[in-house]
Amino acid sequence: MVVNWILEKPRDYVAVDYDGLWKKLIYELFEEFVLYFLPDLFEDIDFTKEPEFLQQELFKEIIEEKKGKRIADQIVKVYLKNGSEQWILIHIEVQGDTGDDFSERMFRYYYKIYDKYNRDVVAIALLTGASDRPWTGKYQRGIFGTEVTYKYNWYKFNDQNEAELENSSNPFAIAVLAAKYANAAKNDDEKRYRFKYKLMRLVLQKMNHPLDERRIYLSALTYFIDYLLQLPIELTEKLRNEIMISKEAIDLMYLDRKNLPPTFGELRKMERRR
């Protein structure tokens, strides 16, 4: 049995909290995040111990917040298989506005954390913008024979191959693809519609994971895509008529109510009336 996929009514949408969407997805799929972006570290983490997302209030002096911009960074404490702790700094450059001082800011985060907490930090920068500028992931400075070089992990969305993202089984590949599509369709509603349709179909087609993973992936990714790629009313209606979703998928997503966009409640009611 299938029912129409009903998206949120456009009037219910508000301005997209882009960094909030990423932080939510990373929190809910943290193990998959590390596997995708930091595979070497993944092998050494003991995931039988719950990762701890450290409160940002502890780091107001460390993470520099620009006026009018939310902090998109996260600091996560994990335990390694050898029993030691490891901190991970995840920096999401949500506007793609890296600027000339970006690597310097990454260095400042590192040395402030080390100075205050005496912790080495694994850092990664997610560069979500559409910029083609080359990237080194390195900060250097020196004077009269005294030098410092800081290197960090980085992942540039604009450099990723679309076909490889589509074929990956990791949910963050679809999230990266969604971000690339959002950049490509900023001022083109028809293109945004095509991208959103494709992404939703990809999510539904990748329902070959174990049941618990399938539920989490479906709810987390559909929430992320639905809010990231919003459509005007006429295209919302078109998508409503063209995308079909199985009752099984609805039931799985409904089990994870914290991830439901408001329309899924309406979708459940419609399915019950059938």
N, C-alpha and C positions, 0 to 999 in steps of 0.2 A: 504494500500500500504506500502511496506517496501523497504528499500534500504540497501545496505551493509554499515556497520559501518567502516569508513575509519579512521585509526589512523595516527598520524604524521609520516612522512617519517623519518626513523632513523637518516639520515644525518642532519636533522634539530634540533635534540636534542643537548642540551648543558648540562654541569654538573648541577645536580639537586640542586636548591636553596631550601633545605629542610626546613629551618626555614622560608624562604619567603613564601613557600606554606602554612605553618601553619598559619602564620600571615594574609595572604590573606583570608584564609578560616574563621578564627576567626572574622575578620573585616566584612566579608560579611554575616556571619550567627551568629552574636554575641548573639542575643536573645536565639537561640538554644544552643549556647555554654554554656551560664550561666545555662539554664535549665538542661543540661546534666551533667555538672561538679560541679555546685554550686546550687543545687535545693532549698536549704533553702533561699539563698540570692535572687533567682529568684522571690520568692513569695513577696518580699518586694520592688522590683524595679518598678518604674513607667516608663514603656516603651513607654508611650505617649511622653516622653521627650527624645530626641535623645542622645544616649551615645556619649561621646567625647573621642576620642583616642588622648591622650596627646602626643605632639611631643617629640621624643626621645632626641632631642637636649637639652631639659630642664633637662634631667636626666643623662647627661654624667658623672657627679660627683657621681651619685648614683649607676647606673648599671655598674658594672665593666666589661669592654670589654677585652677579651683575645686577644693577638696579633694574627692577621690572622683569627679571628672568628667574624662573625657578631653578633650583639646583637639580641637575639631572644625574649627578654622580651617586654611586652606591659603593659602600664599603662592606664587604662580606667576610666573615671569619669562618674558615673551614678547618677541618682536622685532616692531617695527612695520615697515611697508613703507618708511618713510623711513630705516631702519637703526638707529633708536634702540631702547633697551630700555624696557620698561614692566612694572611690577610690578602684580599683581592680588591683593588680599586678599579671600578668599572666607570669609565667616563664616557657619557653619551653626548656627543656634539650634535644636538638635535636640530639645530638650524643650519648645519653645514658651514657655519661661520667660524672657520678655524683661525683665520687671521695669522699674522706673522708671529704673534707671541704664544701660540697654542702650545708648542713643545716646551717653552719656558714655564708655562702654567703647569704642565704635567710634571716638570721637574720640581716646581715649588710644592705641589701636593706631596710628592715623594719625600722631600727632605723635611717638610713640616711634620708629616706622620712619623718619620724616623726620629726626629728630634723630640717630639712630644711623647711618643709611645715606644720608642726603641724597637720598631718593627720594620723588617723588610717587607715590601709590598709588591705583589705581582700586579702590574698595571696594564690595562688595555683601553684603548680609545676606539670607540665606534664612530666612524666618520660617515654620517648618514646622508650628507648633501650630494649634490650632483656635480660638484666641482671636478674638473679634469687636472687640476694642478698636481704635480708629482709629490710624493710623500716619502719621508725617510724614517719617521718615528724616532728622531734623535735630537737631543739638545746638547750643544757644545758652547763652552766659553773658556777663555784663557787669557793670561797676561804674563809676559816675561817668564815663560817656562812653567807656569802653574796652570794646569788645565783640568777641566772636569767634562766628562761625557756621560750623558744619561740616555739610555735607550729603553723604549717601552714597546709593548705589543700594540698593534693597530690593525684595523680592518676597515677598508675603504669600500663602501657599498657600490660606488659607481664603477669600480674595477671588476666586479664579479660577473661571471658568465651566466646568462639567463638560463640556458639549457641545463647547466650543472646545478643551478638552484632548483629548477623544476624536478630534477631527478633525485635530489637528495631526500633521504628519509627523515632527516632532522627537521623539526618544526621551525627552527630559526632560519632555515633556508627560505621557507615561504615568507617569513616575516621580513627578511632582507629583500626578497623580491617585491613584496608589498610596498616597502619604502622606496625602492627604485621606481616602481610604477607611480607612486604618489608624486615623486619628483618630476616624472615625465609627463604627467597629466594635470599639472597645477591649474592650467587655464583652459582645459579642454574636457568638458563634461562627457562627451561621447567616448573619448579615449579612456577616461576614468571608468565609465560604465563597462567597457570591454575588459579592462584590466580587473575590475572587481568581479565580474562574471567568471573570468578565467581562474582567479585566485580561489573563489568559493568552490568551483568545480575541483580544483586541485586538492583542497582540503578534504572534500568528500570522497575523492578517489583514493586517498591515502589512509583509508580506514582498515588497514591490515595489521595494526599493532595489537598487542594484548588489550583486553577490555578496559582496564583502568587507564592505561596510556591513551587509548582511543578516546575515552570520555574527556580526559584533560586536554588533549590536543585539539579536539573538536571545539570545545567550549572556549579555550583560550585563544585559538587562532581566529575563529569566527567573530569573537568579540573585538579582537585587535583590528581585523580587516574591516568590519562593519563601521567602526568609528573612524578609522584612518582614511578610508575612501568613501566619503559621503557624496550623495547624489541629489540632484533636484527632483522634485516630485514626479515629473513625467518619466524620468529614467528609473526612479524607484519603482514605479508601477510596471514599467517594462520588465525590469529584473524580477519583480514579483511573479510575473506571468511566465517567465522563461526558465527560471531556476526551480528545480524540483528537489525536494529533500525527503529521504525515507523516514518513516515513523521511528525506526530504530535510532537514527541519528538524532531526531528530536528528543526521544526518551533519554538518550545518553547525555545530551547537553543539558537537559532539564535537571538531571541529577546534580549538576554543578551550578547551583542557582546564583552564586556570587559572581559568575562570569556572564550571566544572561543580559544581553541588551534588552531594554523594555519590550521590544516586539516579540521576543520568544515566549513571554507570558501569553500574549495575544495569539501566537501561533499554536500554543498548547490548547487554548480554549477552542480554536477552530478545529483542531484535530479531534477533540472530544465530541464535538457536535456532529461529526461525520458518522 
